[in-house]
Amino acid sequence: MESLEQVRELFENSAFNKHLNIRTEIFDEGNVRCTMDVQEHHLNVNQAVHGGVLFSLLDSVMGATIRSVTGIPLVTVNMSIHYLAAVVAGEKLTARAEIAHLGRSLVTAEGFLEGEDGLIRAKTIGTFKLLRKG
């Protein structure tokens, strides 16, 4: 099992998270909050944040939240998202997650993405498989 500090370092040093400009605000056991300042390269042809960017941010925070509790690597098995409002360049987003069910090999979590106004812009539910050795 990995320590909380090891998990935090893995998450903060992820090249993918750096590419998206995901930053950690809180990284405690079971309580991870991340932010992302929306930039031009996050936008789609409609000048709103591409849904894949929001999906990736939520997938990352959900995985980090689970791993902060279990200390075990994991992969996403299934995830669905509800886009509730458009996000545009210049906005700051905050993502957080909650574990809904923690089993021996499968974990279900919910993710929430808020704008600076506190309104939920997207929410997810996902199932993750813990990659236990042996």
GROMACS elastic network, one bead per residue, 0.5 to 0.9 nm:
[ bonds ]
;  ai    aj funct       b0    kb
    1    70     6  0.75233   500
    1    72     6  0.56539   500
    1    73     6  0.86485   500
    2     5     6  0.80623   500
    2     6     6  0.59397   500
    2     7     6  0.64250   500
    2    67     6  0.85364   500
    2    68     6  0.86746   500
    2    70     6  0.81785   500
    2    72     6  0.64928   500
    2    73     6  0.85572   500
    3     6     6  0.51309   500
    3     7     6  0.63291   500
    3     8     6  0.86356   500
    3    68     6  0.80432   500
    3    71     6  0.61512   500
    4     7     6  0.51467   500
    4     8     6  0.61544   500
    4     9     6  0.86618   500
    4    27     6  0.83163   500
    4    28     6  0.74993   500
    4    29     6  0.68952   500
    4    67     6  0.83201   500
    4    68     6  0.56604   500
    4    69     6  0.79297   500
    4    71     6  0.69430   500
    5     8     6  0.50350   500
    5     9     6  0.61630   500
    5    10     6  0.86377   500
    5    27     6  0.88533   500
    5    68     6  0.88115   500
    6     9     6  0.51371   500
    6    10     6  0.62075   500
    6    11     6  0.86434   500
    6    71     6  0.86497   500
    7    10     6  0.51328   500
    7    11     6  0.62135   500
    7    12     6  0.86193   500
    7    64     6  0.75060   500
    7    67     6  0.68531   500
    7    68     6  0.63543   500
    7    71     6  0.69986   500
    7    72     6  0.89212   500
    8    11     6  0.51523   500
    8    12     6  0.60485   500
    8    13     6  0.84327   500
    8    24     6  0.86940   500
    8    27     6  0.66680   500
    8    28     6  0.87751   500
    8    64     6  0.78897   500
    8    68     6  0.77090   500
    9    12     6  0.51499   500
    9    13     6  0.58650   500
    9    14     6  0.83974   500
   10    13     6  0.53072   500
   10    14     6  0.61030   500
   11    14     6  0.53590   500
   11    17     6  0.74551   500
   11    24     6  0.85862   500
   11    60     6  0.83428   500
   11    64     6  0.68969   500
   12    15     6  0.85314   500
   12    17     6  0.71844   500
   12    18     6  0.76222   500
   12    22     6  0.82773   500
   12    23     6  0.72189   500
   12    24     6  0.70166   500
   13    16     6  0.87093   500
   13    17     6  0.76251   500
   13    18     6  0.72669   500
   14    17     6  0.52273   500
   14    18     6  0.62305   500
   14    19     6  0.85829   500
   15    18     6  0.50453   500
   15    19     6  0.60538   500
   15    20     6  0.87311   500
   16    20     6  0.63802   500
   16    21     6  0.85344   500
   16    22     6  0.87089   500
   17    20     6  0.52113   500
   17    21     6  0.60368   500
   17    22     6  0.51335   500
   17    23     6  0.77468   500
   17    56     6  0.88757   500
   17    57     6  0.81002   500
   17    60     6  0.78914   500
   18    22     6  0.59564   500
   18    23     6  0.77843   500
   19    22     6  0.77579   500
   20    36     6  0.75891   500
   20    38     6  0.89113   500
   20    41     6  0.89230   500
   20    42     6  0.77786   500
   20    53     6  0.75765   500
   20    56     6  0.86947   500
   20    57     6  0.80526   500
   21    35     6  0.82618   500
   21    36     6  0.57832   500
   21    37     6  0.70679   500
   21    38     6  0.84135   500
   21    39     6  0.88661   500
   22    34     6  0.64154   500
   22    35     6  0.57688   500
   22    37     6  0.79711   500
   22    57     6  0.72618   500
   23    33     6  0.86265   500
   23    34     6  0.53971   500
   23    35     6  0.52550   500
   23    36     6  0.62791   500
   23    37     6  0.89949   500
   24    27     6  0.67429   500
   24    32     6  0.75585   500
   24    33     6  0.61709   500
   24    35     6  0.64479   500
   25    32     6  0.76181   500
   25    33     6  0.55171   500
   25    34     6  0.54078   500
   25    35     6  0.68248   500
   25    94     6  0.89549   500
   26    31     6  0.69160   500
   26    32     6  0.52031   500
   26    34     6  0.69949   500
   27    30     6  0.81332   500
   27    31     6  0.61270   500
   27    33     6  0.66475   500
   27    34     6  0.85344   500
   27    64     6  0.85618   500
   27    65     6  0.81869   500
   27    68     6  0.78453   500
   28    31     6  0.50049   500
   28    32     6  0.60027   500
   28    33     6  0.89342   500
   28    65     6  0.84134   500
   28    68     6  0.70364   500
   28    69     6  0.87799   500
   29    32     6  0.75023   500
   29    65     6  0.72993   500
   29    66     6  0.86738   500
   29    67     6  0.86128   500
   29    69     6  0.53207   500
   29    70     6  0.88971   500
   30    64     6  0.86569   500
   30    65     6  0.52530   500
   30    66     6  0.67517   500
   30    67     6  0.83504   500
   30    68     6  0.58469   500
   30    69     6  0.53997   500
   30    97     6  0.83746   500
   30    98     6  0.74040   500
   30    99     6  0.76962   500
   31    65     6  0.61783   500
   31    68     6  0.79489   500
   31    69     6  0.88604   500
   31    96     6  0.75951   500
   31    97     6  0.74379   500
   31    98     6  0.77343   500
   32    61     6  0.66714   500
   32    62     6  0.83077   500
   32    64     6  0.68880   500
   32    65     6  0.54433   500
   32    68     6  0.79903   500
   32    95     6  0.83208   500
   32    96     6  0.60661   500
   32    97     6  0.70288   500
   32    98     6  0.89954   500
   33    61     6  0.70218   500
   33    65     6  0.85613   500
   33    94     6  0.67778   500
   33    95     6  0.56315   500
   33    97     6  0.76755   500
   34    57     6  0.82995   500
   34    61     6  0.67865   500
   34    93     6  0.81543   500
   34    94     6  0.56101   500
   34    95     6  0.51929   500
   34    96     6  0.66905   500
   35    57     6  0.87480   500
   35    92     6  0.67841   500
   35    93     6  0.53548   500
   35    95     6  0.62066   500
   36    39     6  0.88677   500
   36    57     6  0.82210   500
   36    91     6  0.83663   500
   36    92     6  0.57196   500
   36    93     6  0.52308   500
   36    94     6  0.66895   500
   36    95     6  0.83828   500
   37    89     6  0.80690   500
   37    90     6  0.64845   500
   37    91     6  0.59185   500
   37    93     6  0.63261   500
   38    41     6  0.82811   500
   38    42     6  0.63731   500
   38    43     6  0.81723   500
   38    49     6  0.74394   500
   38    87     6  0.81286   500
   38    88     6  0.69620   500
   38    89     6  0.50095   500
   38    90     6  0.52909   500
   38    91     6  0.54101   500
   38    92     6  0.61260   500
   38    93     6  0.74438   500
   39    42     6  0.55447   500
   39    43     6  0.73046   500
   39    49     6  0.85892   500
   39    88     6  0.84394   500
   39    89     6  0.53145   500
   39    90     6  0.62913   500
   39    91     6  0.82799   500
   40    43     6  0.55658   500
   40    44     6  0.88883   500
   40    47     6  0.82942   500
   40    49     6  0.85506   500
   40    88     6  0.88516   500
   40    89     6  0.60645   500
   40    90     6  0.84243   500
   41    44     6  0.82331   500
   41    49     6  0.87092   500
   42    47     6  0.89542   500
   42    48     6  0.80177   500
   42    49     6  0.53626   500
   42    50     6  0.61254   500
   42    53     6  0.65745   500
   42    88     6  0.89360   500
   42    89     6  0.78646   500
   43    46     6  0.75065   500
   43    47     6  0.52814   500
   43    48     6  0.50839   500
   43    50     6  0.52833   500
   43    51     6  0.89868   500
   43    53     6  0.86446   500
   43    87     6  0.88880   500
   43    88     6  0.74127   500
   43    89     6  0.72187   500
   44    47     6  0.54010   500
   44    48     6  0.57056   500
   44    49     6  0.58777   500
   44    51     6  0.83509   500
   45    48     6  0.75279   500
   45    50     6  0.84656   500
   46    49     6  0.84393   500
   46    50     6  0.87842   500
   47    50     6  0.84871   500
   47    87     6  0.89036   500
   47    88     6  0.66899   500
   47    89     6  0.76915   500
   48    51     6  0.86897   500
   48    86     6  0.61855   500
   48    87     6  0.54994   500
   48    89     6  0.70919   500
   49    52     6  0.83633   500
   49    53     6  0.68748   500
   49    54     6  0.73783   500
   49    86     6  0.71571   500
   49    87     6  0.54354   500
   49    88     6  0.57799   500
   49    89     6  0.72730   500
   50    53     6  0.54918   500
   50    54     6  0.69519   500
   50    55     6  0.88986   500
   50    87     6  0.86795   500
   51    54     6  0.52138   500
   51    55     6  0.60855   500
   51    56     6  0.85574   500
   51    83     6  0.77977   500
   52    56     6  0.59820   500
   52    57     6  0.85438   500
   53    56     6  0.50998   500
   53    57     6  0.62074   500
   53    58     6  0.86924   500
   54    57     6  0.51423   500
   54    58     6  0.62673   500
   54    59     6  0.85352   500
   54    83     6  0.87527   500
   54   113     6  0.79917   500
   54   122     6  0.76373   500
   55    58     6  0.52809   500
   55    59     6  0.60242   500
   55    60     6  0.85511   500
   55    79     6  0.89807   500
   55    80     6  0.87558   500
   55    81     6  0.71188   500
   55   122     6  0.86056   500
   55   124     6  0.81514   500
   56    60     6  0.60197   500
   56    61     6  0.86361   500
   57    60     6  0.52142   500
   57    61     6  0.63384   500
   57    62     6  0.86585   500
   57    95     6  0.71422   500
   57   113     6  0.85164   500
   58    61     6  0.52179   500
   58    62     6  0.60470   500
   58    63     6  0.84848   500
   58    95     6  0.63425   500
   58    96     6  0.75346   500
   58    97     6  0.78354   500
   58   110     6  0.88491   500
   58   111     6  0.57866   500
   58   112     6  0.71179   500
   58   113     6  0.70889   500
   58   122     6  0.87070   500
   58   123     6  0.79600   500
   58   124     6  0.72192   500
   59    62     6  0.52334   500
   59    63     6  0.61159   500
   59    64     6  0.85700   500
   59    76     6  0.78408   500
   59    79     6  0.80512   500
   59   111     6  0.77461   500
   59   124     6  0.83821   500
   59   126     6  0.81547   500
   60    63     6  0.51920   500
   60    64     6  0.60840   500
   60    65     6  0.85474   500
   61    64     6  0.50335   500
   61    65     6  0.60041   500
   61    66     6  0.85949   500
   61    95     6  0.65749   500
   61    96     6  0.61239   500
   61    97     6  0.63199   500
   61   111     6  0.74255   500
   62    65     6  0.51386   500
   62    66     6  0.62804   500
   62    67     6  0.85948   500
   62    95     6  0.88552   500
   62    96     6  0.72469   500
   62    97     6  0.52356   500
   62    98     6  0.74213   500
   62    99     6  0.81100   500
   62   109     6  0.64471   500
   62   110     6  0.70518   500
   62   111     6  0.60827   500
   62   126     6  0.81660   500
   63    66     6  0.52356   500
   63    67     6  0.60599   500
   63    68     6  0.84575   500
   63    73     6  0.87737   500
   63    74     6  0.72008   500
   63    75     6  0.77897   500
   63    76     6  0.77951   500
   63    97     6  0.87388   500
   63   109     6  0.86001   500
   63   128     6  0.77727   500
   64    67     6  0.50644   500
   64    68     6  0.59025   500
   64    69     6  0.87118   500
   64    97     6  0.88339   500
   65    68     6  0.51276   500
   65    69     6  0.66858   500
   65    70     6  0.89266   500
   65    96     6  0.81524   500
   65    97     6  0.64278   500
   65    98     6  0.73303   500
   65    99     6  0.76492   500
   65   109     6  0.87079   500
   66    69     6  0.53729   500
   66    70     6  0.62225   500
   66    71     6  0.80534   500
   66    72     6  0.84301   500
   66    74     6  0.83733   500
   66    97     6  0.86696   500
   66    98     6  0.83834   500
   66    99     6  0.68515   500
   66   102     6  0.86135   500
   66   107     6  0.76789   500
   66   108     6  0.89371   500
   66   109     6  0.77909   500
   66   128     6  0.86410   500
   67    70     6  0.50155   500
   67    72     6  0.56806   500
   67    73     6  0.64687   500
   67    74     6  0.73172   500
   67   130     6  0.87718   500
   68    71     6  0.57686   500
   68    72     6  0.83683   500
   69    72     6  0.83780   500
   70    73     6  0.83458   500
   70   130     6  0.85378   500
   72   130     6  0.63078   500
   72   131     6  0.65459   500
   72   132     6  0.67237   500
   73   129     6  0.86370   500
   73   130     6  0.60861   500
   73   131     6  0.54755   500
   73   132     6  0.75660   500
   74   128     6  0.63832   500
   74   129     6  0.53988   500
   74   131     6  0.52196   500
   74   132     6  0.84364   500
   75   127     6  0.87799   500
   75   128     6  0.55295   500
   75   129     6  0.54292   500
   75   130     6  0.68096   500
   75   131     6  0.74565   500
   76    79     6  0.72204   500
   76   126     6  0.72864   500
   76   127     6  0.62282   500
   76   129     6  0.64459   500
   77   106     6  0.88733   500
   77   126     6  0.74634   500
   77   127     6  0.54469   500
   77   128     6  0.51108   500
   77   129     6  0.63355   500
   78   125     6  0.84269   500
   78   126     6  0.54530   500
   78   127     6  0.51884   500
   78   128     6  0.70290   500
   79   124     6  0.68564   500
   79   125     6  0.57039   500
   79   127     6  0.63132   500
   79   128     6  0.85799   500
   80   123     6  0.85041   500
   80   124     6  0.55340   500
   80   125     6  0.56482   500
   80   126     6  0.63633   500
   81   111     6  0.89044   500
   81   122     6  0.69245   500
   81   123     6  0.57193   500
   81   125     6  0.67451   500
   81   126     6  0.86881   500
   82   121     6  0.85732   500
   82   122     6  0.54968   500
   82   123     6  0.53886   500
   82   124     6  0.62917   500
   83    86     6  0.76555   500
   83   121     6  0.63203   500
   83   123     6  0.68547   500
   83   124     6  0.88293   500
   84   120     6  0.70892   500
   84   122     6  0.51976   500
   84   123     6  0.78027   500
   85   119     6  0.88865   500
   85   120     6  0.78335   500
   85   122     6  0.70534   500
   86   121     6  0.69754   500
   86   122     6  0.89789   500
   87    90     6  0.89766   500
   87    91     6  0.70258   500
   87    93     6  0.86900   500
   87   115     6  0.79762   500
   87   121     6  0.74157   500
   88    91     6  0.61647   500
   89    92     6  0.87374   500
   91   115     6  0.70545   500
   91   116     6  0.71125   500
   92   114     6  0.86403   500
   92   115     6  0.62782   500
   92   116     6  0.59793   500
   93   113     6  0.66606   500
   93   114     6  0.56885   500
   93   116     6  0.64800   500
   93   121     6  0.88065   500
   94   112     6  0.82098   500
   94   113     6  0.56985   500
   94   114     6  0.52263   500
   94   115     6  0.65203   500
   94   116     6  0.77063   500
   94   118     6  0.89569   500
   95   111     6  0.70875   500
   95   112     6  0.56759   500
   95   114     6  0.64228   500
   96   110     6  0.85378   500
   96   111     6  0.57629   500
   96   112     6  0.54651   500
   96   113     6  0.67078   500
   96   114     6  0.86113   500
   97   109     6  0.67382   500
   97   110     6  0.54806   500
   97   112     6  0.61277   500
   97   113     6  0.88598   500
   97   124     6  0.89983   500
   98   108     6  0.88241   500
   98   109     6  0.55796   500
   98   110     6  0.53453   500
   98   111     6  0.65332   500
   98   112     6  0.86186   500
   99   102     6  0.69052   500
   99   107     6  0.73953   500
   99   108     6  0.61315   500
   99   110     6  0.64343   500
   99   111     6  0.88833   500
  100   107     6  0.76940   500
  100   108     6  0.54231   500
  100   109     6  0.50496   500
  100   110     6  0.67527   500
  101   106     6  0.82359   500
  101   107     6  0.55911   500
  101   108     6  0.50360   500
  101   109     6  0.68740   500
  102   105     6  0.81737   500
  102   106     6  0.66775   500
  102   108     6  0.66012   500
  102   109     6  0.85485   500
  103   106     6  0.51920   500
  103   107     6  0.56703   500
  103   108     6  0.84492   500
  104   107     6  0.79572   500
  104   130     6  0.77701   500
  105   128     6  0.82848   500
  105   129     6  0.56406   500
  105   130     6  0.50991   500
  105   131     6  0.75605   500
  105   132     6  0.76179   500
  106   127     6  0.66512   500
  106   128     6  0.55967   500
  106   130     6  0.61268   500
  107   126     6  0.81622   500
  107   127     6  0.55865   500
  107   128     6  0.51377   500
  107   129     6  0.64495   500
  107   130     6  0.74737   500
  108   125     6  0.71523   500
  108   126     6  0.55838   500
  108   128     6  0.63608   500
  109   124     6  0.81881   500
  109   125     6  0.57415   500
  109   126     6  0.54935   500
  109   127     6  0.65943   500
  109   128     6  0.80122   500
  110   123     6  0.72454   500
  110   124     6  0.54477   500
  110   126     6  0.64257   500
  111   122     6  0.82475   500
  111   123     6  0.54436   500
  111   125     6  0.63215   500
  111   126     6  0.82526   500
  112   120     6  0.66727   500
  112   121     6  0.78536   500
  112   122     6  0.61570   500
  112   124     6  0.66282   500
  113   119     6  0.83563   500
  113   120     6  0.55923   500
  113   121     6  0.55776   500
  113   122     6  0.52059   500
  113   123     6  0.61505   500
  113   124     6  0.87705   500
  114   117     6  0.76111   500
  114   118     6  0.55344   500
  114   119     6  0.53844   500
  114   121     6  0.54637   500
  114   122     6  0.73400   500
  115   118     6  0.53915   500
  115   119     6  0.56743   500
  115   120     6  0.65799   500
  115   121     6  0.64784   500
  116   119     6  0.75261   500
  117   120     6  0.88384   500
  118   121     6  0.89836   500
  120   123     6  0.72805   500
  129   132     6  0.89171   500
